[in-house]
Amino acid sequence: MSAGTTCRPRFGRNPNKTDTKENRHPRIQNASMRLPPWAIEALRNGMVDVVRKANDAETIARVKEQAAELFRELPETASRGFDSILRSAAETARGAVDQGRETLYRWADRQTEIAVPAVNVSGNLYGPHGTGVGVSDFVLQVGCDLIRGDCDHENLRPRLAQRLSKVLASDGHTVAVAANLDAAVASLVSLATDRDMVIHRSQAIRLPSGLPLPEALGHARLRECGGVQVIEPDDFAEIDRACVVLADDGVHPVQPVDFSGRDVITVAITPIASIQPTIDSIPSAVSLLRDGIDLVVLAGGPANGGVDAGILVGKTALVETIKNDRRWRWLAASDAVHAMTLASMTDPQPPVLKTLIETGEPNLRSRAERMATRLTVQESIATCQITDAPARLIRGGRWEFPSRQLRLRHRSLAAADWAARLRQADPSVIAGVDDNDLIVDLRWCPPSVDAVVSESMTCHPPRTETSSDPEVVNPTS
């Protein structure tokens, strides 16, 4: 492959083909296509409908057998297996399967020039290029239904608010959803109309957007206390009739402060947290409320199994004060984001992030070895080393998870240039860089995309002529 040549057309439509019925869905026809988890679930549900609608034992047995075979083959021969099921399914059941096929076609036609799929193998979940972790189809579908515009929106917002409070199942507490974390923090100004907003100097964190927390608090009367290192017991001794903001910087968790006998509202800002305690080691709003915090502000996203948003969870009186402020109408999230946040709290399946965290080390080691085997035969790979450094939620944060990664060196490309090319691929591969090594960490990468990652490693960088064999080192085997 010559320098500068990419393989982008392989993942999208071929502009040189006529848009006919036969080639309208090239990904469906491609026997090596990848299916996202929600598409596999749609197929699985379609098979259940097939079995339910079939009216004889022989048909049921045949469909069950072929469905099981199909799922064993995914994603290697998804198209061929799917067509085989269609041909052999009973006429009375084809409607259900056709509906699943249309769902796949919609996925195949996604506008990848705008919404490029991303795979995160950097070893850090949260970063400037995205997490690569999507929401479940259960969450996505309700948002799509509302955005489409053909739903009844009368009294929708009050109904959503009522459902959110009911699902929270915490007496005296409720939930509000802002457009993003910055908007949720800005809404706290409503609590400081007749009191000071106090922040410890060691808690003046920078939000994920890059905005310093004191600036995000806007026009509140802001007071600072304490030193820049740690919170000392006496730092809040003189604080009364105030709203005290405590923040999780990713290294030190929020530690509630005892303000017994004083008129103080305590607010915890936790960029990485869940609403319910669903993932060990990740703080939850419910747990912080039990520890005495009055209001918790957290970000939506992978930790909650939802979409990007700013979520406020706390005492009903405080949340209602914020929602009754006239500024809330500009800070609140859309109905679709409200609904998807609710869906993430009621999803019968665990968040995708929880599934990734629970992936065992033997699984990661085996996948790393298989990927190394694929890559070491490529002329462009100079070295490939398997290591066992921990993966993280954020760079430098306190959350560490056992992992396996490949440390790669290219024969002609610097690691930073190689990583930049991979990010421009389709799908975009978000790799890490450590000095001269490219890092491919498998902790935040589902097994279904391992082959795509391997292909991207050799497809987009230029191949170079060399006669020497690549060095393979596996100290963890």
RAKABEL-V791780 format. One record per run of one state. SS is the DSSP state (a for helix, b for strand, c for the rest). FROM is the first residue (numbers start at 1). LEN is the number of residues. Records with the same first field share a line. If there is no record, write none. Layout:
BEGIN
SS->FROM-LEN / FROM-LEN
END
This chain:
BEGIN
c->1-7 / 12-14 / 30-7 / 54-3 / 74-4 / 89-2 / 109-9 / 122-2 / 125-12 / 148-8 / 169-4 / 179-2 / 193-3 / 204-2 / 207-5 / 217-5 / 226-16 / 249-15 / 271-3 / 275-9 / 291-4 / 300-10 / 325-3 / 333-2 / 347-5 / 358-3 / 377-4 / 388-3 / 393-7 / 402-3 / 411-4 / 424-4 / 435-2 / 442-5 / 460-11 / 475-3
a->8-4 / 26-4 / 37-17 / 57-17 / 78-11 / 91-18 / 137-11 / 156-13 / 181-12 / 201-3 / 213-4 / 285-6 / 316-9 / 328-4 / 335-12 / 352-6 / 361-16 / 415-9 / 447-13
b->118-4 / 124-1 / 173-6 / 196-5 / 206-1 / 212-1 / 222-4 / 242-7 / 264-7 / 274-1 / 284-1 / 295-5 / 310-6 / 332-1 / 381-7 / 391-2 / 400-2 / 405-6 / 428-7 / 437-5 / 471-4
END
